[in-house]
């Protein structure tokens, strides 16, 4: 399914380096959050998640849940 991100304001972290290994996030008009790879912006796949899922991801990231052992 193609996600309509028309008018989305994509944001990339200020911590992103010049190597292009980054993701961008946009908050869509329908309340969902869209995530895409900066290398494929405009052409590659877009992941669309509910705000609660995005919040859970951010909380897990902040708490170190995704750190490798």
Biopython code that builds the backbone (N, CA, C, O; Angstrom):
import numpy as np
from Bio.PDB.StructureBuilder import StructureBuilder

atoms = [
    (1, "UNK", "N", (0.844, -1.177, 0.000)),
    (1, "UNK", "CA", (0.000, 0.000, 0.000)),
    (1, "UNK", "C", (0.893, 1.244, 0.000)),
    (1, "UNK", "O", (1.825, 1.343, 0.798)),
    (2, "UNK", "N", (0.612, 2.166, -0.872)),
    (2, "UNK", "CA", (1.363, 3.420, -0.934)),
    (2, "UNK", "C", (0.809, 4.390, 0.099)),
    (2, "UNK", "O", (-0.402, 4.587, 0.204)),
    (3, "UNK", "N", (1.707, 4.984, 0.850)),
    (3, "UNK", "CA", (1.305, 5.935, 1.883)),
    (3, "UNK", "C", (1.351, 7.343, 1.300)),
    (3, "UNK", "O", (2.356, 7.753, 0.719)),
    (4, "UNK", "N", (0.264, 8.071, 1.459)),
    (4, "UNK", "CA", (0.207, 9.444, 0.960)),
    (4, "UNK", "C", (0.886, 10.361, 1.977)),
    (4, "UNK", "O", (0.346, 10.635, 3.049)),
    (5, "UNK", "N", (2.070, 10.822, 1.619)),
    (5, "UNK", "CA", (2.792, 11.737, 2.504)),
    (5, "UNK", "C", (2.856, 13.139, 1.900)),
    (5, "UNK", "O", (3.747, 13.927, 2.216)),
    (6, "UNK", "N", (1.901, 13.432, 1.033)),
    (6, "UNK", "CA", (1.815, 14.747, 0.423)),
    (6, "UNK", "C", (1.697, 15.807, 1.511)),
    (6, "UNK", "O", (0.853, 15.697, 2.401)),
    (7, "UNK", "N", (2.518, 16.803, 1.443)),
    (7, "UNK", "CA", (2.473, 17.883, 2.416)),
    (7, "UNK", "C", (3.166, 17.562, 3.730)),
    (7, "UNK", "O", (3.191, 18.391, 4.640)),
    (8, "UNK", "N", (3.732, 16.356, 3.837)),
    (8, "UNK", "CA", (4.433, 15.991, 5.068)),
    (8, "UNK", "C", (5.690, 16.833, 5.217)),
    (8, "UNK", "O", (6.373, 17.142, 4.240)),
    (9, "UNK", "N", (5.974, 17.190, 6.435)),
    (9, "UNK", "CA", (7.197, 17.949, 6.726)),
    (9, "UNK", "C", (8.184, 16.974, 7.357)),
    (9, "UNK", "O", (8.106, 16.673, 8.548)),
    (10, "UNK", "N", (9.103, 16.492, 6.548)),
    (10, "UNK", "CA", (10.069, 15.495, 6.988)),
    (10, "UNK", "C", (11.166, 16.153, 7.812)),
    (10, "UNK", "O", (11.631, 17.249, 7.501)),
    (11, "UNK", "N", (11.568, 15.451, 8.878)),
    (11, "UNK", "CA", (12.621, 15.965, 9.770)),
    (11, "UNK", "C", (13.691, 14.903, 9.960)),
    (11, "UNK", "O", (13.405, 13.713, 10.084)),
    (12, "UNK", "N", (14.923, 15.367, 9.980)),
    (12, "UNK", "CA", (16.063, 14.490, 10.207)),
    (12, "UNK", "C", (16.786, 14.995, 11.443)),
    (12, "UNK", "O", (16.861, 16.202, 11.674)),
    (13, "UNK", "N", (17.319, 14.079, 12.238)),
    (13, "UNK", "CA", (18.019, 14.449, 13.462)),
    (13, "UNK", "C", (19.190, 15.375, 13.173)),
    (13, "UNK", "O", (19.882, 15.223, 12.167)),
    (14, "UNK", "N", (19.401, 16.322, 14.050)),
    (14, "UNK", "CA", (20.557, 17.213, 13.923)),
    (14, "UNK", "C", (21.852, 16.461, 14.212)),
    (14, "UNK", "O", (22.938, 16.974, 13.941)),
    (15, "UNK", "N", (21.751, 15.255, 14.759)),
    (15, "UNK", "CA", (22.923, 14.422, 15.043)),
    (15, "UNK", "C", (23.323, 13.570, 13.849)),
    (15, "UNK", "O", (24.312, 12.839, 13.914)),
    (16, "UNK", "N", (22.572, 13.654, 12.767)),
    (16, "UNK", "CA", (22.860, 12.854, 11.581)),
    (16, "UNK", "C", (24.158, 13.327, 10.946)),
    (16, "UNK", "O", (24.438, 14.522, 10.856)),
    (17, "UNK", "N", (24.929, 12.356, 10.513)),
    (17, "UNK", "CA", (26.189, 12.676, 9.859)),
    (17, "UNK", "C", (26.026, 12.783, 8.359)),
    (17, "UNK", "O", (24.929, 12.589, 7.834)),
    (18, "UNK", "N", (27.112, 13.090, 7.664)),
    (18, "UNK", "CA", (27.057, 13.265, 6.210)),
    (18, "UNK", "C", (27.052, 11.960, 5.427)),
    (18, "UNK", "O", (26.969, 11.990, 4.200)),
    (19, "UNK", "N", (27.139, 10.804, 6.107)),
    (19, "UNK", "CA", (27.242, 9.531, 5.401)),
    (19, "UNK", "C", (25.914, 9.035, 4.832)),
    (19, "UNK", "O", (25.898, 8.073, 4.064)),
    (20, "UNK", "N", (24.811, 9.669, 5.192)),
    (20, "UNK", "CA", (23.515, 9.310, 4.629)),
    (20, "UNK", "C", (22.823, 8.146, 5.295)),
    (20, "UNK", "O", (21.781, 7.704, 4.813)),
    (21, "UNK", "N", (23.364, 7.629, 6.392)),
    (21, "UNK", "CA", (22.732, 6.518, 7.104)),
    (21, "UNK", "C", (21.791, 7.057, 8.172)),
    (21, "UNK", "O", (22.055, 6.939, 9.368)),
    (22, "UNK", "N", (20.704, 7.641, 7.727)),
    (22, "UNK", "CA", (19.781, 8.306, 8.634)),
    (22, "UNK", "C", (18.339, 7.967, 8.268)),
    (22, "UNK", "O", (18.056, 7.423, 7.200)),
    (23, "UNK", "N", (17.453, 8.301, 9.174)),
    (23, "UNK", "CA", (16.033, 8.196, 8.896)),
    (23, "UNK", "C", (15.405, 9.565, 9.074)),
    (23, "UNK", "O", (15.934, 10.423, 9.781)),
    (24, "UNK", "N", (14.274, 9.754, 8.423)),
    (24, "UNK", "CA", (13.498, 10.978, 8.570)),
    (24, "UNK", "C", (12.124, 10.613, 9.107)),
    (24, "UNK", "O", (11.611, 9.523, 8.853)),
    (25, "UNK", "N", (11.538, 11.534, 9.850)),
    (25, "UNK", "CA", (10.233, 11.326, 10.464)),
    (25, "UNK", "C", (9.318, 12.466, 10.057)),
    (25, "UNK", "O", (9.745, 13.616, 9.951)),
    (26, "UNK", "N", (8.046, 12.132, 9.829)),
    (26, "UNK", "CA", (7.035, 13.149, 9.532)),
    (26, "UNK", "C", (5.772, 12.814, 10.309)),
    (26, "UNK", "O", (5.409, 11.646, 10.451)),
    (27, "UNK", "N", (5.119, 13.828, 10.801)),
    (27, "UNK", "CA", (3.837, 13.668, 11.490)),
    (27, "UNK", "C", (2.749, 14.005, 10.473)),
    (27, "UNK", "O", (2.639, 15.146, 10.024)),
    (28, "UNK", "N", (1.953, 13.007, 10.118)),
    (28, "UNK", "CA", (0.977, 13.137, 9.033)),
    (28, "UNK", "C", (-0.333, 13.744, 9.500)),
    (28, "UNK", "O", (-0.635, 13.769, 10.693)),
    (29, "UNK", "N", (-1.100, 14.231, 8.546)),
    (29, "UNK", "CA", (-2.376, 14.889, 8.838)),
    (29, "UNK", "C", (-3.375, 13.958, 9.513)),
    (29, "UNK", "O", (-4.241, 14.412, 10.260)),
    (30, "UNK", "N", (-3.259, 12.646, 9.252)),
    (30, "UNK", "CA", (-4.193, 11.692, 9.869)),
    (30, "UNK", "C", (-3.779, 11.281, 11.282)),
    (30, "UNK", "O", (-4.400, 10.406, 11.884)),
    (31, "UNK", "N", (-2.715, 11.923, 11.816)),
    (31, "UNK", "CA", (-2.263, 11.636, 13.171)),
    (31, "UNK", "C", (-1.190, 10.571, 13.257)),
    (31, "UNK", "O", (-0.591, 10.381, 14.316)),
    (32, "UNK", "N", (-0.934, 9.870, 12.158)),
    (32, "UNK", "CA", (0.073, 8.819, 12.150)),
    (32, "UNK", "C", (1.468, 9.419, 12.006)),
    (32, "UNK", "O", (1.627, 10.591, 11.665)),
    (33, "UNK", "N", (2.476, 8.585, 12.275)),
    (33, "UNK", "CA", (3.871, 8.988, 12.149)),
    (33, "UNK", "C", (4.489, 8.184, 11.009)),
    (33, "UNK", "O", (4.339, 6.964, 10.957)),
    (34, "UNK", "N", (5.177, 8.856, 10.107)),
    (34, "UNK", "CA", (5.819, 8.205, 8.974)),
    (34, "UNK", "C", (7.337, 8.258, 9.148)),
    (34, "UNK", "O", (7.892, 9.255, 9.608)),
    (35, "UNK", "N", (7.993, 7.158, 8.768)),
    (35, "UNK", "CA", (9.449, 7.057, 8.879)),
    (35, "UNK", "C", (9.983, 6.559, 7.540)),
    (35, "UNK", "O", (9.407, 5.653, 6.938)),
    (36, "UNK", "N", (11.085, 7.151, 7.072)),
    (36, "UNK", "CA", (11.699, 6.709, 5.818)),
    (36, "UNK", "C", (13.216, 6.834, 5.890)),
    (36, "UNK", "O", (13.749, 7.545, 6.742)),
    (37, "UNK", "N", (13.889, 6.153, 5.010)),
    (37, "UNK", "CA", (15.342, 6.197, 4.874)),
    (37, "UNK", "C", (15.712, 7.440, 4.076)),
    (37, "UNK", "O", (15.115, 7.701, 3.031)),
    (38, "UNK", "N", (16.673, 8.199, 4.547)),
    (38, "UNK", "CA", (17.041, 9.421, 3.836)),
    (38, "UNK", "C", (17.632, 9.153, 2.463)),
    (38, "UNK", "O", (17.528, 9.994, 1.570)),
    (39, "UNK", "N", (18.252, 7.987, 2.281)),
    (39, "UNK", "CA", (18.835, 7.671, 0.974)),
    (39, "UNK", "C", (17.759, 7.437, -0.084)),
    (39, "UNK", "O", (18.008, 7.628, -1.274)),
    (40, "UNK", "N", (16.567, 7.027, 0.341)),
    (40, "UNK", "CA", (15.494, 6.704, -0.591)),
    (40, "UNK", "C", (14.352, 7.714, -0.545)),
    (40, "UNK", "O", (13.256, 7.423, -1.024)),
    (41, "UNK", "N", (14.589, 8.888, 0.021)),
    (41, "UNK", "CA", (13.483, 9.830, 0.232)),
    (41, "UNK", "C", (12.767, 10.152, -1.073)),
    (41, "UNK", "O", (13.367, 10.525, -2.081)),
    (42, "UNK", "N", (11.487, 9.991, -0.996)),
    (42, "UNK", "CA", (10.657, 10.253, -2.157)),
    (42, "UNK", "C", (10.466, 9.072, -3.078)),
    (42, "UNK", "O", (9.574, 9.091, -3.925)),
    (43, "UNK", "N", (11.293, 8.030, -2.931)),
    (43, "UNK", "CA", (11.215, 6.889, -3.841)),
    (43, "UNK", "C", (11.072, 5.554, -3.114)),
    (43, "UNK", "O", (10.439, 4.630, -3.626)),
    (44, "UNK", "N", (11.650, 5.455, -1.939)),
    (44, "UNK", "CA", (11.644, 4.190, -1.211)),
    (44, "UNK", "C", (10.418, 4.022, -0.343)),
    (44, "UNK", "O", (9.515, 4.858, -0.347)),
    (45, "UNK", "N", (10.396, 2.926, 0.403)),
    (45, "UNK", "CA", (9.252, 2.637, 1.258)),
    (45, "UNK", "C", (9.143, 3.593, 2.433)),
    (45, "UNK", "O", (10.136, 4.166, 2.883)),
    (46, "UNK", "N", (7.927, 3.755, 2.919)),
    (46, "UNK", "CA", (7.647, 4.583, 4.094)),
    (46, "UNK", "C", (6.910, 3.706, 5.099)),
    (46, "UNK", "O", (5.949, 3.020, 4.753)),
    (47, "UNK", "N", (7.365, 3.736, 6.329)),
    (47, "UNK", "CA", (6.717, 3.015, 7.412)),
    (47, "UNK", "C", (5.772, 3.981, 8.112)),
    (47, "UNK", "O", (6.180, 5.076, 8.502)),
    (48, "UNK", "N", (4.524, 3.589, 8.274)),
    (48, "UNK", "CA", (3.523, 4.443, 8.916)),
    (48, "UNK", "C", (3.036, 3.744, 10.179)),
    (48, "UNK", "O", (2.560, 2.611, 10.119)),
    (49, "UNK", "N", (3.153, 4.423, 11.332)),
    (49, "UNK", "CA", (2.773, 3.821, 12.608)),
    (49, "UNK", "C", (1.858, 4.755, 13.393)),
    (49, "UNK", "O", (1.814, 5.962, 13.156)),
    (50, "UNK", "N", (1.129, 4.159, 14.331)),
    (50, "UNK", "CA", (0.257, 4.934, 15.216)),
    (50, "UNK", "C", (1.120, 5.728, 16.202)),
    (50, "UNK", "O", (2.225, 5.306, 16.541)),
    (51, "UNK", "N", (0.617, 6.868, 16.656)),
    (51, "UNK", "CA", (1.386, 7.681, 17.613)),
    (51, "UNK", "C", (1.817, 6.899, 18.853)),
    (51, "UNK", "O", (2.921, 7.116, 19.352)),
    (52, "UNK", "N", (0.985, 6.001, 19.360)),
    (52, "UNK", "CA", (1.350, 5.219, 20.551)),
    (52, "UNK", "C", (2.538, 4.301, 20.262)),
    (52, "UNK", "O", (3.395, 4.107, 21.124)),
    (53, "UNK", "N", (2.593, 3.738, 19.058)),
    (53, "UNK", "CA", (3.722, 2.890, 18.675)),
    (53, "UNK", "C", (4.998, 3.717, 18.571)),
    (53, "UNK", "O", (6.064, 3.262, 18.986)),
    (54, "UNK", "N", (4.903, 4.912, 18.029)),
    (54, "UNK", "CA", (6.070, 5.798, 17.922)),
    (54, "UNK", "C", (6.557, 6.180, 19.326)),
    (54, "UNK", "O", (7.759, 6.167, 19.590)),
    (55, "UNK", "N", (5.628, 6.517, 20.219)),
    (55, "UNK", "CA", (6.001, 6.854, 21.595)),
    (55, "UNK", "C", (6.679, 5.677, 22.282)),
    (55, "UNK", "O", (7.661, 5.863, 23.001)),
    (56, "UNK", "N", (6.166, 4.460, 22.067)),
    (56, "UNK", "CA", (6.778, 3.265, 22.665)),
    (56, "UNK", "C", (8.187, 3.059, 22.126)),
    (56, "UNK", "O", (9.091, 2.697, 22.880)),
    (57, "UNK", "N", (8.385, 3.284, 20.831)),
    (57, "UNK", "CA", (9.721, 3.175, 20.246)),
    (57, "UNK", "C", (10.673, 4.188, 20.870)),
    (57, "UNK", "O", (11.788, 3.836, 21.256)),
    (58, "UNK", "N", (10.244, 5.437, 20.971)),
    (58, "UNK", "CA", (11.103, 6.473, 21.551)),
    (58, "UNK", "C", (11.438, 6.169, 23.008)),
    (58, "UNK", "O", (12.576, 6.353, 23.439)),
    (59, "UNK", "N", (10.450, 5.703, 23.760)),
    (59, "UNK", "CA", (10.708, 5.350, 25.165)),
    (59, "UNK", "C", (11.685, 4.183, 25.271)),
    (59, "UNK", "O", (12.570, 4.193, 26.126)),
    (60, "UNK", "N", (11.532, 3.175, 24.408)),
    (60, "UNK", "CA", (12.455, 2.046, 24.397)),
    (60, "UNK", "C", (13.851, 2.474, 24.013)),
    (60, "UNK", "O", (14.829, 2.013, 24.602)),
    (61, "UNK", "N", (13.953, 3.346, 23.037)),
    (61, "UNK", "CA", (15.263, 3.852, 22.617)),
    (61, "UNK", "C", (15.926, 4.629, 23.747)),
    (61, "UNK", "O", (17.107, 4.431, 24.032)),
    (62, "UNK", "N", (15.171, 5.510, 24.387)),
    (62, "UNK", "CA", (15.711, 6.334, 25.474)),
    (62, "UNK", "C", (16.155, 5.506, 26.669)),
    (62, "UNK", "O", (17.111, 5.860, 27.360)),
    (63, "UNK", "N", (15.452, 4.398, 26.911)),
    (63, "UNK", "CA", (15.782, 3.565, 28.071)),
    (63, "UNK", "C", (16.874, 2.537, 27.779)),
    (63, "UNK", "O", (17.273, 1.793, 28.675)),
    (64, "UNK", "N", (17.361, 2.486, 26.535)),
    (64, "UNK", "CA", (18.423, 1.559, 26.182)),
    (64, "UNK", "C", (17.931, 0.175, 25.794)),
    (64, "UNK", "O", (18.726, -0.759, 25.689)),
    (65, "UNK", "N", (16.648, 0.034, 25.585)),
    (65, "UNK", "CA", (16.072, -1.272, 25.255)),
    (65, "UNK", "C", (16.670, -1.872, 23.984)),
    (65, "UNK", "O", (16.713, -3.094, 23.843)),
    (66, "UNK", "N", (17.123, -1.045, 23.074)),
    (66, "UNK", "CA", (17.635, -1.547, 21.799)),
    (66, "UNK", "C", (19.154, -1.637, 21.743)),
    (66, "UNK", "O", (19.714, -1.952, 20.693)),
    (67, "UNK", "N", (19.822, -1.367, 22.851)),
    (67, "UNK", "CA", (21.286, -1.470, 22.892)),
    (67, "UNK", "C", (21.695, -2.923, 22.748)),
    (67, "UNK", "O", (21.065, -3.820, 23.308)),
    (68, "UNK", "N", (22.739, -3.137, 22.003)),
    (68, "UNK", "CA", (23.253, -4.505, 21.854)),
    (68, "UNK", "C", (24.084, -4.854, 23.075)),
    (68, "UNK", "O", (24.786, -4.007, 23.628)),
    (69, "UNK", "N", (23.998, -6.090, 23.481)),
    (69, "UNK", "CA", (24.731, -6.564, 24.667)),
    (69, "UNK", "C", (26.184, -6.782, 24.341)),
    (69, "UNK", "O", (26.959, -7.180, 25.211)),
]
sb = StructureBuilder()
sb.init_structure("model")
sb.init_model(0)
sb.init_chain("A")
sb.init_seg("    ")
for serial, (resi, resn, name, xyz) in enumerate(atoms, 1):
    if name == "N":
        sb.init_residue(resn, " ", resi, " ")
    sb.init_atom(name, np.array(xyz, "f"), 0.0, 1.0, " ", f" {name:<3s}", serial, name[0])
structure = sb.get_structure()
